[in-house]
Amino acid sequence: MDNSFFQFERFTIQKSFFELTPTEEIGELSVGFQPKGKLDYNHGKFHLELGIYVSDSSEALKIEIETIGYFSFEKLDRESLPGFLFVNAPAILFPYLRAYISSLTTLSGIRPIVLPTLNLINLKDDLASNIEETKL
């Protein structure tokens, strides 16, 4: 397959929720994801809707962010597409969420929360089962 491509165009933050209960220290963090997507195969468009939820063990800190990553593709057959949609797209979008959470916490007057780099391959099945084919 010559000259095929999968391209990240941009992202937007759709929802940003931050709640901090006054406490001396934030406990151990847990991170959860809610992936879903919209695919327009005929027009070569994919929208990855990725929710991320961060809280600490005492629930003194709660962060919820919902974002949409906008992707386009050309000359990719349906058999090749899942690797790009379910593996590459979340891996491309996640660093933007990490940076956003770091900035959000820094500007909120607490120590910056820098999430570790994560292998999001485990989102593959959840995302695959939450894809809607539609016109975008």
TORZA-896792 format. One record per residue (C-alpha): residue number from 1; residue in three letters; y, z, x. Coordinates in nm, 3 decimals, padded with zeros to 5 digits. Example, Ala and Ser with C-alpha at 12.3 -4.5 7.8 and 13.67 -1.06 7.14 Angstrom:
2
(atom 1 'ALA' (-00.450 00.780 01.230))
(atom 2 'SER' (-00.106 00.714 01.367))
% end
This chain:
136
(atom 1 'MET' (00.000 00.000 00.000))
(atom 2 'ASP' (00.308 -00.124 00.184))
(atom 3 'ASN' (00.658 00.016 00.147))
(atom 4 'SER' (00.579 00.277 -00.116))
(atom 5 'PHE' (00.794 00.585 -00.130))
(atom 6 'PHE' (00.850 00.917 -00.302))
(atom 7 'GLN' (01.208 01.042 -00.278))
(atom 8 'PHE' (01.385 01.369 -00.354))
(atom 9 'GLU' (01.719 01.290 -00.516))
(atom 10 'ARG' (01.874 01.626 -00.601))
(atom 11 'PHE' (01.819 01.958 -00.777))
(atom 12 'THR' (02.007 02.172 -01.027))
(atom 13 'ILE' (01.984 02.540 -01.110))
(atom 14 'GLN' (01.933 02.569 -01.485))
(atom 15 'LYS' (01.911 02.949 -01.506))
(atom 16 'SER' (01.993 03.226 -01.263))
(atom 17 'PHE' (01.926 03.589 -01.352))
(atom 18 'PHE' (01.986 03.880 -01.116))
(atom 19 'GLU' (01.943 04.245 -01.205))
(atom 20 'LEU' (01.965 04.539 -00.967))
(atom 21 'THR' (01.910 04.900 -01.064))
(atom 22 'PRO' (02.088 05.134 -00.822))
(atom 23 'THR' (01.831 05.272 -00.581))
(atom 24 'GLU' (01.821 05.372 -00.219))
(atom 25 'GLU' (01.576 05.104 -00.120))
(atom 26 'ILE' (01.414 04.793 -00.262))
(atom 27 'GLY' (01.036 04.813 -00.260))
(atom 28 'GLU' (00.777 04.551 -00.167))
(atom 29 'LEU' (00.850 04.213 -00.322))
(atom 30 'SER' (00.627 04.005 -00.543))
(atom 31 'VAL' (00.691 03.638 -00.615))
(atom 32 'GLY' (00.563 03.431 -00.906))
(atom 33 'PHE' (00.604 03.070 -01.008))
(atom 34 'GLN' (00.609 02.875 -01.335))
(atom 35 'PRO' (00.573 02.501 -01.262))
(atom 36 'LYS' (00.592 02.214 -01.509))
(atom 37 'GLY' (00.705 01.857 -01.494))
(atom 38 'LYS' (00.812 01.547 -01.678))
(atom 39 'LEU' (00.686 01.211 -01.560))
(atom 40 'ASP' (00.815 00.865 -01.644))
(atom 41 'TYR' (00.569 00.646 -01.460))
(atom 42 'ASN' (00.717 00.317 -01.587))
(atom 43 'HIS' (01.064 00.399 -01.452))
(atom 44 'GLY' (00.944 00.580 -01.138))
(atom 45 'LYS' (01.097 00.917 -01.226))
(atom 46 'PHE' (00.964 01.271 -01.199))
(atom 47 'HIS' (01.139 01.596 -01.287))
(atom 48 'LEU' (00.983 01.911 -01.145))
(atom 49 'GLU' (01.083 02.218 -01.343))
(atom 50 'LEU' (01.012 02.516 -01.122))
(atom 51 'GLY' (01.069 02.874 -01.225))
(atom 52 'ILE' (01.054 03.147 -00.963))
(atom 53 'TYR' (01.038 03.517 -01.037))
(atom 54 'VAL' (01.100 03.783 -00.774))
(atom 55 'SER' (01.076 04.157 -00.830))
(atom 56 'ASP' (01.010 04.463 -00.623))
(atom 57 'SER' (00.734 04.719 -00.674))
(atom 58 'SER' (00.965 04.963 -00.857))
(atom 59 'GLU' (01.131 04.682 -01.057))
(atom 60 'ALA' (01.471 04.790 -00.928))
(atom 61 'LEU' (01.531 04.424 -00.840))
(atom 62 'LYS' (01.460 04.132 -01.072))
(atom 63 'ILE' (01.549 03.770 -01.001))
(atom 64 'GLU' (01.461 03.477 -01.225))
(atom 65 'ILE' (01.562 03.124 -01.136))
(atom 66 'GLU' (01.480 02.802 -01.315))
(atom 67 'THR' (01.552 02.478 -01.138))
(atom 68 'ILE' (01.486 02.109 -01.182))
(atom 69 'GLY' (01.410 01.884 -00.888))
(atom 70 'TYR' (01.474 01.514 -00.950))
(atom 71 'PHE' (01.242 01.269 -00.775))
(atom 72 'SER' (01.194 00.894 -00.782))
(atom 73 'PHE' (00.908 00.677 -00.664))
(atom 74 'GLU' (00.822 00.312 -00.619))
(atom 75 'LYS' (00.500 00.121 -00.566))
(atom 76 'LEU' (00.275 00.423 -00.610))
(atom 77 'ASP' (-00.037 00.377 -00.818))
(atom 78 'ARG' (-00.153 00.651 -01.052))
(atom 79 'GLU' (-00.434 00.749 -00.814))
(atom 80 'SER' (-00.190 00.819 -00.528))
(atom 81 'LEU' (00.073 00.991 -00.738))
(atom 82 'PRO' (-00.086 01.339 -00.790))
(atom 83 'GLY' (-00.056 01.430 -00.422))
(atom 84 'PHE' (00.315 01.359 -00.432))
(atom 85 'LEU' (00.380 01.526 -00.769))
(atom 86 'PHE' (00.161 01.833 -00.738))
(atom 87 'VAL' (00.177 01.907 -00.364))
(atom 88 'ASN' (00.480 01.742 -00.203))
(atom 89 'ALA' (00.738 01.793 -00.479))
(atom 90 'PRO' (00.705 02.177 -00.490))
(atom 91 'ALA' (00.701 02.190 -00.108))
(atom 92 'ILE' (01.024 01.986 -00.097))
(atom 93 'LEU' (01.202 02.192 -00.365))
(atom 94 'PHE' (01.102 02.542 -00.251))
(atom 95 'PRO' (01.334 02.566 00.056))
(atom 96 'TYR' (01.634 02.512 -00.172))
(atom 97 'LEU' (01.520 02.804 -00.388))
(atom 98 'ARG' (01.466 03.021 -00.079))
(atom 99 'ALA' (01.822 02.947 00.037))
(atom 100 'TYR' (01.965 03.011 -00.310))
(atom 101 'ILE' (01.791 03.350 -00.336))
(atom 102 'SER' (01.909 03.445 00.013))
(atom 103 'SER' (02.270 03.353 -00.074))
(atom 104 'LEU' (02.251 03.524 -00.415))
(atom 105 'THR' (02.130 03.852 -00.270))
(atom 106 'THR' (02.372 03.842 00.025))
(atom 107 'LEU' (02.668 03.785 -00.207))
(atom 108 'SER' (02.546 04.066 -00.436))
(atom 109 'GLY' (02.606 04.329 -00.171))
(atom 110 'ILE' (02.247 04.404 -00.077))
(atom 111 'ARG' (02.049 04.308 00.228))
(atom 112 'PRO' (01.959 03.940 00.210))
(atom 113 'ILE' (01.619 03.861 00.071))
(atom 114 'VAL' (01.465 03.581 00.271))
(atom 115 'LEU' (01.138 03.473 00.115))
(atom 116 'PRO' (00.873 03.366 00.360))
(atom 117 'THR' (00.773 03.004 00.379))
(atom 118 'LEU' (00.486 02.964 00.136))
(atom 119 'ASN' (00.209 02.713 00.098))
(atom 120 'LEU' (00.247 02.613 -00.267))
(atom 121 'ILE' (-00.082 02.422 -00.286))
(atom 122 'ASN' (-00.202 02.688 -00.534))
(atom 123 'LEU' (00.053 02.560 -00.787))
(atom 124 'LYS' (-00.127 02.225 -00.799))
(atom 125 'ASP' (-00.358 02.303 -01.093))
(atom 126 'ASP' (-00.090 02.482 -01.298))
(atom 127 'LEU' (00.150 02.195 -01.247))
(atom 128 'ALA' (-00.113 01.931 -01.322))
(atom 129 'SER' (-00.188 02.097 -01.656))
(atom 130 'ASN' (00.185 02.120 -01.743))
(atom 131 'ILE' (00.292 01.757 -01.701))
(atom 132 'GLU' (00.448 01.573 -01.992))
(atom 133 'GLU' (00.467 01.195 -01.980))
(atom 134 'THR' (00.793 01.088 -02.136))
(atom 135 'LYS' (01.085 00.851 -02.090))
(atom 136 'LEU' (01.345 00.994 -01.850))
% end
